[in-house]
Amino acid sequence: MEFSENSNWSKRDVKYIWHPCSQMKDYEELPPIVIDHGEGVYLYDIDGNRYVDVISSWWCNLLGHCNPHINEEIKKQLNSLEHVIFANFTHKQAIRLCERLAKILPEGLCKFNFTDNGSSAIEAAMKVSFQYHEQTGNPQKTRFMALSEAYHGETIGALSVGDCDLYTELYKPILMDIVRIEGPDCYRCPYGKDRDHCNCECAQKAEETFEKYGNETAALLVEPLLQGSAGMKVYPPLYLKKLRELCDKYNVHLIADEIATGYGRTGKMFAFNHAGVSPDIMCLSKGLTGGYMPCAMFVTTQKIYDAFYDEYNTHKAFMHSHTYSGNPLACAAANAVLDILEDGSVLKKANENALYFNKIIKEKFASHKNVGDIRHIGLINAIELVKNKTTKEPFDSKLRTGYQIYKKALKKGVLLRPLGDIIYFNPPLIISRKDMAFVTDVALECLQEVLPN
Ligand SMILES: *Cc1c(COP(=O)(O)O)cnc(C)c1O
């Protein structure tokens, strides 16, 4: 193509826009792609090029772009109410949403507090936990625990509990002092076990940490079963059960960050469903609105709620708010998502397809000399590239191996966006087997161009 409409718009973009999580200088070589419209798993740029959105636009698009039912429900809501203050006022969409979620969430979660992005749901959950202990005679519980390589968002409190150096290292001087538990690392298991045959020996580390710090800790935050930003690291449900026991023993809240894992991503509606235990607080966002509207929430128990319920002048209320809390358009989208998921057929089909997806990924990638680990949960599959398969030594990150693959895949119509040198697939639940075959073929081609076997 001689003249690309994209390039004109891209130039206008970079003149003003500072994109998230980007070194803007990279945009000199790879200008932003101007998307015109989306349909199902596809995105189309203004030159008509198609991209399979195999990362669900940062893991939030659940049921495809421009889903007719969700579109329709948002439009209907738009014609009656776009937004209303959520203190002292309410609306039907929010009420219906909470009634429906209360029925499907892990047992005991029944009180809903809305925010407008995942990080602020995490921070609200941390505040509520601290305040609970303060108001129930445990003011010494002022600290938070989290796992190594955790990711819980980017605002200062959420960043503090996180432990991905790429995002946190620089800011350490201004972050909170968090109690860090050495978490599971199934690919490089220090106990020499593998994730399908172990007794979560690594929970010993959590036990030791609780012994030392349990008394001063308000809550433990955890990404259940899947540490997304750490590189789609998967660990067994038993580990969650063990954390639950420790939290009970030391009167520490268990906060489940299901922002990435909720809504069927792990094969069940919520990752905690695999473990058969409930957290004290759960945070949701991303899939909650199908990836349509910014919306998030924490959900908690009657017990925690009751510790705040009193006469106004006791000052026990949770005085936390966000302007767009409970936005009706977002709640309409969230209800539409539940309409679609309600009868279970979407998730059932996704789970059948997940077996196929993992099978073809293993067939295509396992024999490559730089593929160290292939791990999966639900439709999510990750391929960890290493320099040396035997020693599991990673590549020098300066080589930006994953990024080279990303650029090549874009040219071939697949939006991959690896996490460092971990190529992963986290597609909308509705992806077809044909597209699974296509994206894995493209990913393999690109891998072989960058790292010939
Ligand atoms: C995306 C994400 C967050 C942060 O959500 P934002 O809406 O981006 O602030 C927190 N925790 C996990 C596990 C996430 O994947």
The ligand as an SDF file (V2000), in Angstrom:
LIG
                    3D

 15 15  0  0  0  0  0  0  0  0999 V2000
   -5.5550   -5.7560   35.6020 C   0  0  0  0  0  0  0  0  0  0  0  0
   -5.3560   -6.2210   36.9740 C   0  0  0  0  0  0  0  0  0  0  0  0
   -5.4370   -5.3290   38.0640 C   0  0  0  0  0  0  0  0  0  0  0  0
   -5.6190   -3.8530   37.9140 C   0  0  0  0  0  0  0  0  0  0  0  0
   -6.7910   -3.4800   37.2610 O   0  0  0  0  0  0  0  0  0  0  0  0
   -6.8340   -2.0460   36.5260 P   0  0  0  0  0  0  0  0  0  0  0  0
   -8.2390   -1.9060   36.0910 O   0  0  0  0  0  0  0  0  0  0  0  0
   -5.8670   -2.1400   35.3830 O   0  0  0  0  0  0  0  0  0  0  0  0
   -6.4240   -1.0230   37.5140 O   0  0  0  0  0  0  0  0  0  0  0  0
   -5.2880   -5.8640   39.3280 C   0  0  0  0  0  0  0  0  0  0  0  0
   -5.0780   -7.1710   39.5280 N   0  0  0  0  0  0  0  0  0  0  0  0
   -4.9930   -8.0480   38.5120 C   0  0  0  0  0  0  0  0  0  0  0  0
   -4.7840   -9.4930   38.7970 C   0  0  0  0  0  0  0  0  0  0  0  0
   -5.1090   -7.6020   37.1940 C   0  0  0  0  0  0  0  0  0  0  0  0
   -4.9790   -8.4600   36.1860 O   0  0  0  0  0  0  0  0  0  0  0  0
  1  2  1  0
  2  3  1  0
  2 14  2  0
  3  4  1  0
  3 10  2  0
  4  5  1  0
  5  6  1  0
  6  7  2  0
  6  8  1  0
  6  9  1  0
 10 11  1  0
 11 12  2  0
 12 13  1  0
 12 14  1  0
 14 15  1  0
M  END
$$$$
